[in-house]
Amino acid sequence: MALPAFACLLLQTTWVVDDDGGPGVNFTDLPPAIAAAADGDVLLVQPGTYSHFTLSGKGLRILGSGTTAPSQAFVSNDDPATGIERTTVSAVPIGSAVHIEAMRFTNNGPNPSSSWCIEILGAGTRATLADLLVEGPPEGPALLVDAAQARVVRCTISAGAGVGLVGGVGLDARNGAEVHVAGSTLLGGNVVNFPICFGVPGGAGARVWLGGQASFGDTDVLGGNSCCTAATCGADGAAGIRAVSGAFVRVSGGPPRLVQGGTMFVIPSSCTPSFLFGPGPGIETILGAVVVVHSTPVSGGCSIPPTLCGACMPGFPTSGSGITLNAPPMPVLGLAGSLTPGGSATLSVSQGPPNGPFVIAVSTGADFVPLGPPFLGEFLLDPLAWFPFATGVLAGAGSSVTIPLAGIPPALLNVPFHFQAATLEGGSMTWLMSNATVGTIRA
């Protein structure tokens, strides 16, 4: 590990944010806490309800208390400074990063200026979202990454439903964005305009376009559901992944994870095949986009008359060119356990070459570096602040390493550690790169 980079993580102030106030509390809402905090500081957000915020020009670690009641740190109120129900991260300096963990974000809209729930903006901006629940506004997307680099780990990202209009997009990555999603679920918005349906599709689970790059490891990506009448059927429903305009997408991880298009419900109900149109493809490419899928199941949605028959007439798994299915399987890296002093953390490597060598590396920061031979995949750790953490030989196609956390120095609390594994495919001497994960030891 690069000592200067690690030392910077230790020179910070920790602030407590609690909407109930009281002794030991520094702030009762997030916007003033973020305004006061300096680059590298830590905000510990207690259970409660808070305002959306704008974080610009510095990196912070914002560590919440959870995503479900009664312990949730719930961000749902308008930002007092802007009146906008949206969180924005932008202009984070090179060498700094934003880490947001264990919180729930929602946008109830439908204010047009609040068309996202979270947006990460600008070349050079780096942000990690871990263990979040993000819910987009009605007819709006949930997460936008525009020209920035983002890591999304163990999150559920749900777009808003459309009422007469298209459903929102779960994740929208554009303008050269670099995004890695791991252990997460991305959901496109459904169209909910029964009993009158206009034949518009739900939203894609993920849209990558205008030169964006995205890797989805051990992640479900599901298109939103749609409905149509006999007069309006015919348009395709929502794709699970929609890649457009020079985008590059990599999908890895095996069952039970999947990529799936949205279902098209047909009104009026009929078993007649002529009424069964338009389920979304699992993956759709347009205008030179490239998608490579490593063993993850890909399926189209269904056309279903909702009150009669109930049978699924499946759509096509893919639509467009530049899609490679059944590429070599990639390893899956998981992190589990009680990440508290006295607990333990278990890193597991699965779906690797049976009995092949593996290495797990750790870093205090994330990156997104495309690799060439003899590597397959992307390097997802900060190359200036990493070191090999564990090595071994896979027991069959998987192994695990358990790390006791008793005696952890206080200086290591609230520090996010990023991990990635690589396994060696003996026959071709290719190193297969896993997804990345992140863990923070919390007191």
Summary of the structure (lengths in Angstrom):
residues: 443
radius of gyration: 22.0
end to end distance: 23.0
largest distance: 68.1
contacts: 1776
relative contact order: 0.10
helix: 5%
strand: 44%
